[in-house]
Amino acid sequence: MQIHFAPIQGYTDTIYLDTFARHYGPVDRCYTPFIRIEKGRPRHQDIARLASIATPIPNLTPQIIFRDADEFHILSDAVKNLGYKAIDLNLGCPYPMQTRKGRGAAMIVNADTMAQVCALIAADADASYSVKMRLGLESPDQWRSLMPTINATPLSHVTLHPRTAAQMYDGEIHADEAAEFIAACSHPVVYNGDLRSPSDIDAILNRHPRLHGAMIGRGLLARPSLAEEWRQQAQWPREERLRRHIDFYASLLHAYSERLCGEAQILQKMKPLWQCLEPEIGRKAAKAIAKATTLAKYEKAVGEISLRGDDI
Ligand SMILES: Cc1cc2nc3c(=O)[nH]c(=O)nc-3n(C[C@H](O)[C@H](O)[C@H](O)COP(=O)(O)O)c2cc1C
């Protein structure tokens, strides 16, 4: 059973993933946030980031988002030219900026374009492909019309987030529809959504024994030891989790400091990460970190986090 780290735009960049793997060991697969077209070309910043990795991150799959076969072609070529042999297709992004243009979750209801893209995938001997998708754009049964195309395409796996795009990332999980999706899909299925503790992972794997794995996003951001705890089948005490987490962020701060220019940019990267930890470190500590305007104030605020949880 595999654990995948979900792509989270703005958070799980290659520096984050690389530092994460050094501290907690690599997950089975991780993904870049989606790479997109800008002015007819792969967005420079996305490609530069991928090209700048000195040592390849184990099991890193670049993800692309596209609105037609041309965009798919340009982006998959760009990624393959950097030496990547696995590519993930984003059919799940719910943001109207993408879906209004037919990208992300809108692709679930665009069977013609997907048929063209899937024909290109079938003819491509140079890379393997996976798909990350939702149940639908507006209604949770929209996956059904796309499934024959998905099943007829050679894919390494399909990741399912069992919500519609209209729901974004919260609200009801369509559990019955997800079960039908998993049964209907002929590829290995990875389940994604709301897995925040080792028991959440166990529960979903018990409910769907056919699953190939679990993909975790916010759960791993808030608790980076989650995959390791699950693998060890032992929950770490809070103090141990937090101590390791603080060490991890100290390395991350160092890695960003080497690559980014100026304190403001570094703080812009680090501060949102700590906000995911508010339930663990308490409101007061999270607020002090959020208010830090210099690295010195940031480090002072981090240094004052109570490992014993006295302030929470
Ligand atoms: C801020 C943010 C950015 C995201 N960026 C991406 C992305 O680039 N590609 C993608 O496939 N999913 C993206 N997602 C969705 C996550 O990969 C994941 O599917 C979602 O958070 C649900 O899983 P979780 O409950 O484990 O977090 C993003 C989610 C959030 C909240």
The ligand as a Gaussian input file, in Angstrom:
#p B3LYP/6-31G(d) Opt

LIG

0 1
 C       -3.693000      25.597000      -1.536000
 C       -3.887000      24.305000      -2.308000
 C       -3.167000      24.116000      -3.485000
 C       -3.341000      22.937000      -4.229000
 N       -2.615000      22.743000      -5.385000
 C       -2.802000      21.604000      -6.115000
 C       -2.071000      21.351000      -7.330000
 O       -1.222000      22.130000      -7.781000
 N       -2.360000      20.194000      -7.992000
 C       -3.279000      19.296000      -7.530000
 O       -3.497000      18.255000      -8.157000
 N       -3.950000      19.501000      -6.382000
 C       -3.724000      20.606000      -5.682000
 N       -4.387000      20.781000      -4.500000
 C       -5.259000      19.705000      -3.993000
 C       -4.475000      18.725000      -3.113000
 O       -3.514000      18.041000      -3.874000
 C       -5.422000      17.699000      -2.488000
 O       -6.112000      17.042000      -3.507000
 C       -6.430000      18.346000      -1.538000
 O       -5.774000      19.193000      -0.609000
 C       -7.241000      17.294000      -0.773000
 O       -6.388000      16.403000      -0.110000
 P       -6.063000      16.547000       1.483000
 O       -7.390000      16.526000       2.183000
 O       -5.200000      15.377000       1.792000
 O       -5.372000      17.862000       1.648000
 C       -4.235000      21.943000      -3.761000
 C       -4.931000      22.163000      -2.558000
 C       -4.761000      23.298000      -1.823000
 C       -5.520000      23.468000      -0.536000

